[in-house]
Amino acid sequence: MSEWFDDEEVPCQNPGCVGDGTAIWRGSDRKRGKDAPEQCYECYLANKNQEDETIDCPNCEEEYPYKAKSIVWHRRNVGEWETPELCRFCSEHPEYKMKELSCQNKACTNTFKYGPRWQKKIADRGQEDPVLCEDCREANKAQQPVTITCEACEMKFTYSRNSVISWKRSDGWWEDHPVLCKPCFKDPDRVKRLKKEKEKEEKQKRQKELELQFAPRVGYYLLEKGKGKFEYDVDSETYEVNSNPTDFDVITDPSIYACIPDPNGTAIDHITADRHDWNGAAGTNDGTAILEDYVLPIVESTNPTEVIQCTTGRRWVKYEDETGTFVLIQRNEYSSNPPYRVYNSYPMGPDDAAECVISGRWTLDK
């Protein structure tokens, strides 16, 4: 006859037992030679159904999850589990408290939080506490060198990224930095000297411009604004432009221009359009008078001291400085006799005419 084994009470081995502290060692298990249970049934169920617990740490102001496995281990090895108020890091490093610092950039009014983990990381590296808010730190990382044109000496100057960052730290936003190069910024007297020299130079230039006759004024602008490209095309003393005007055989009868179709109506309408302001320049908007008194004499002139000739695409430009008149000539698409006709004409200032040559829209005929 087989031996009978009764159930036996054994103590629960969990220091943090959630039951009555006793576990039942079943007789059937004893008979099979199984070891006594280490935990009571209540602890078994509690550990089996245990879920993760998340807390909001009041010290570092971060969420921290306590894993279910950690809670179970605590019950089996330490004692009864009570959800802690602090995260593990803050519990292990009570010397670190949350700090609120002010950004040290002069014009920045932001404050930023300096958490315990960040403090320990900085301390481990032997570094000093941060002095800039996150916005200013990110702006410094992205900062590029800044190139300006100095208002005093008109020279281009590039400030390094470190110079810009240093200015923001000690003086304020870079946008408030005077538009001056470093030499002018450091020497206010230099700014005054350069300003006086510039005013003197401008005054002399205006006086020289007023003293010039009408004829060489386009040449003057070519030398002044052309950056040395026209020094061989313009006489530096007389300002005469080196071009080779020719006499174009054009339609001269105003009645023919009145019959040539044009998007503005007719060719004569194109020349006398209101936007050309012949009334202001010649005191009339009559097409016949404008052609006979202004346009055709320029077309026929071959005097290089009076007329400048250029090409633009498949057309020719003749410009007279004295009257400030621009004439555009093209081939006669309606007949080979005469071979050319006036396409357009209107008053134009010598500076605008010079700009057309400088920009490359017109090419001097030499």
Secondary structure by P-SEA (a helix, b strand, c coil): cbbbbcbbbbbcccccccccccccccaaaaaaccccccccaaaaaaaaabbbbbbbcccccbbbbbcaaaaaaaaacccccccccccaaaaacccccbbbbccccccccbbbbbcaaaaaaaaaaccccccccaaaaaaaaaccbbbbccccccbbbbbcaaaaaaaaaccccccccccccaaaaacaaaaaaaaaaaaaaaaaaaaaaaaccccaaaaaaaaacccccccccccccccccbbbbbbbbccccaaaaaacccccccaaaaaaccccccccccccccaaaaaaccccccccccccccbbbbbcccbbbbbbcccbbbbbbbcccccccccbbbcbbbbbcaaaaaaaaaaccccccc
